Amino acid sequence: MTEIKFKTIVKISEKIKSHVEKNHVLPGKVTVDKVEYTYPTAAYLIANGVVNPGKDVELLKMSKAPAPSGETVDLKLTTNEYKSLAKNLITFMKPSSHRRLPNFLTCKSKQIKQRVFIYSFAKIVVFYSENNRLPTSCKFRTSETVAKSTSTTTSTSSKTSTSTKKGKHGHATKHGCDNMGQNNGYYCGVHSLQEIIRNLTGKVISQSKLAGWAGTTTSGTDHQGLLTALAKAAKELGVKFKAAWYNFSELGWSGIKKIVKSSNQDCLIHNLYRNQWGHYEVINGVSDSNIKVQNSLGSKCTDTCYCGYVEDRTPSTFRSYIKGISQKSVLVVTLA
C-alpha cells in the first residue's frame, strides 16, 4: 500500500488551484516531486485532505467521469457542509466498483461541476496549509473557474483571444428534449443538425423529423443522411444552405474560430467521444486554451432524453477525439 503524505496533497492542491485560476480548466495531470497524478486521482486525494487535514492518504488510481455535467452554481458552504460534500465524493470514488470521478456532485439541489468542486476543495487544503485550520466557509462558484471576459476578435499576438458564437439566434440554452439534449441515445447527429438550424434561422425542427429525413437508425446517422436532412429542412423553411464536409486538418482551430464567429455559418464535428464512441457535437466558443462544446449528453431529464450541458474541453483533448474518426470530421453549413 502506497500512502501519500499530506504535504504532497498540499502541493497537488496548490498546482490545481493555480492552473484553474490561470487556464479555467482542470489540468490533465499534475507532477509533484517527479510523480504524476491525474486530476481524478488528485481529486480523491484532495477530498481526503479536506475531510482529514494533516493525515496521509492511501493512493488509489482513479479514472475520469464518463459524462461530466453540472450547472452554474454560486454556493457558500459551511465547514460541515463542504466536509460532507467531500465525504460524498470519497464514498463514491473509493469502492473498487467505481474508482472514478462522478459526473457531478449534488449539494442544496444543485449539480456542481467537477471543475468547481475540485478547485474549491483545493482552495480549502491550501487554506489549511497556510492557517493550520479549515476555513469557516468556502464558496463554490462556477464564475471562479471561467474566464472573466472574452473578446470577439482573433489576435495572432494574444494567447487568450476567444471567438464567441455570433450566429443570428444562438444554440439552445434550455436543458432537455429538442433543446440542449438529444432525445435518445442515437440522436446526436440530428441534435447537432437541429442546433445548426436553430442558430442560423431561429427555427426549430424536431429531432424526430430530422431523423426520419436522415434515415437515422439505432446505430446513429451517417454523413450523407445529415446532408439529406439538411436539404429537406432548407426546403421546409424556405431558405438555402450550403454544406460541405472537411477534414479537421483543412481548417484547423483558426478555421473553426472563423466559423464560430461568423453570423451566417455554423459547424458540427464528428469525433470519437471520450476516445470510445462515435459522436456529433456543435461548438459554442473557441479560445486558444478552451473549447466550449454543446454536449447533448450528460444526465437524463426523462427516461430517454438527455439534459445536455456546456462542456469545457481543451483543444488537445478535442483533437484527440477527432483523430479517432477516419472520415472527414467537420460539416460546415452556410446560410446563403
Phi, psi and omega in degrees: 000129178260127178251140179259126180294148180299325180297330175289321177298323177297315180297319177299316180298317180299318181291317179294316178303312181295318182295315181295319181294331181272319189249347178066020174220159175286143174289147177297328177200162174232147180245124178229125180052043176069013177247132181267138176233124174291159183294330174295318177295318178299320180299319179296316180296316182295319178300320176296325177295330177286316183287319182230070183300139180091346183266148173285158185228137176295133180281120174235127181280129185244157179253170179287161173290141182291327182211075183304138179208193181142182182226169177290127183230156173215086186243145172242111185255139175286172179304312180298322182290314182285332174292322177296320178296318178295322177298320178299320178296314179298316180301322179288317190277329190292320183302142181299340179286344179249280182052045177207165174288146170285162178295329178196168171246143181256131177210129180053042178066016178248143176264110185270127179295152183298324179300323183286313183286326178294315178299316182294319176297321178297319177301319182295315180296318178297318178301315180300318182295332182269337187238355180059030174200160176279149176292151180289341176202164177214137178272131174251094187238126175300323184298337180283348184244014177234161180298140183286333179206159179227163176240143180266012175246151180259123182246133180282345182261350182249139179266001182246011180295146182227137171261128180248141183306120182242023178301163185298330187231336179088162177281172180299147177239353178262143178284152171112185185302140179055022173230241180288336185260153173276148190284344175201187186287351184231017180260019183299322181295310181287334173296314180298320178295319177301319180294321178296314180298317178301314184294317186275336184238341186079004180257149180241120172254131186300149178298325181294321178293315178299321180296321177297317178293323186277349184072033181295137176239183177294348176271354179112205184231134179271173185299315181295324178300321178294320178295319178298314180296322179296319179297319180290325177295318179299318179296317181294323183272349181072035178235174178236123175251141167251134184219142178206144176270141179228153165286146179302324182297336179286336184251313185067176181293332178295320178292320178297320178302316181296321179294315180299324183282336185294150178271351181229019178227155173206169180211155170239153183237132177263122182217174175264088187301130183055024183058029182226319189232139173296136188203145174252143180213158169246163186244136178267328183197153182224129168230178182292340183242355187206138173246126176266111186257133172279089185276120185276005182257230183086207179287167182261139176268335174223186180299328184244333189267135177273151181284323185079155179195167176265121182254135171270127184222138179288149178303322181293321177294315180298318180298322180295326177293317182297323180298341180282355181253128182276341179276173170298136194249352184238120174260115179261126181243129179242131173276109187284000000 
